[in-house]
Amino acid sequence: MVKEFIFEEEQNHEKKNLLIKHLAAENKHDKPGLDCYIIDMNSMNQILQEAIHLPEDQRLTLAHRLLMASEPHISEDVKNAWDAEIRTRIERYDRGESHSRTASEVFNDLDYRLKA
């Protein structure tokens, strides 16, 4: 379980320090799975401003890395199973046992199914 605390700029440091002490004491009781972090909105806004001023390719790389960091861990078994499935599909396509469709065909089919 993750506890997230976000402090707006106008909230005073005394409240934040009191909460930090409370959370530190709470974590000393070895509650499994309890993680706490405190986000100061000033810090978050500063990070955002710095990121906004990066060149486009670096902003996209940063966004990609942030999104990848939030993805669940995938085991090697699952990765290997997907690799095998991809190879099997390519082999079936190469043998003419399956066919390809354009992206517009796929999206039209999805639109039709979702409207039904």
N, C-alpha and C positions, 0 to 999 in steps of 0.2 A: 504494500500500500504506500502511495506517495502522497504526502501532504504538501501543498503548494500555498505559499503566502505571498501575495503581491501587495506591496506598499506603494500608495500614491505619494507623489512628491510632498504634499502638505502634511502627511502624517509624521509625527515627531519621532526622533530617534529613541526616546525613552520607551515608547511602546514596542518598538522593534527590538530593542535590547532585552526587554522583559520577555518577549516571546522567544527570543533566541535562548535565553537561560532556561525557560520552561521546556523547550524542545530538547535541549541538551540533557536536562534532568530526565525527561521522558525516555530518551534513547538509552540512558544508562541502565534501564530496566531490561535490556536485551529483548525487546519486542521484535520478533522475526519479521522481516520484510518491511519494516517501517523506515522510510526515507523521508527526510524533510529538506526543503531548500527554501530560501527566502529570496525573492526577486525584488530588488529596488528598482522602481520604474525609471529613476534617473539613469541607472546603469543600462537598463534595457533600451531606453531611448538613445543613449549614447552609442550603443552597439548598432542599433538600427541606422542612425545617422552615418556612422562610419561605413556600414555595408552599402547604403544607398549611393555613396560617393565612389564606390569601387567601379572599375570598368565593367561593362556588361558581361563579358565572359567570366570574370571573377565573381560577379554577383550570382550568375547562374550556377557556377561551380559550388559556391557557398550554399545556395538554396538546395542543390542536389545533395550535398553532404549532410545538411540538416535533415532533409527528408529521409535519407538512407539511415541516419542515426536513429530515427524513430521507428524504423521497420523492425518487426520481430526477428529474432535469430532463427535462421534456417539451418537445420542440421545437414551434415554432409550426406546422409542417406537420402534426404529429400532432394538436395542438389543433384546427386548422382541419378536419382530416379527421373528427374526432369531432363537431365542431359540425355539419358537413354531414350526417353519419350521423344525428344526433339530429333535425335538421330533416326529413330524408327519412322517418324513422320516424313523426314527428308527422303529416306530410302523408298518409302511407299510412293512419294511424289515422283522420284526419279524413275521408278518402274512403271509409272503411268497408272498406278492403282488409286490415286486421289488427284483432285484437280484444285487449282487455285481460283480465288474469287477476288475481284477488285474490292478496294475498301468501300467504295460507294455501294456495291452490292451487299456487303456485310452490314453496313449502317442502315441501308433501306430495309433489310430483313429484320434488323433489331427494332427499328421504328415500327414496322408492321406488327411484330410480336408484342411490343410494349403497348400499342394502341388497342390490341385485342382484349 
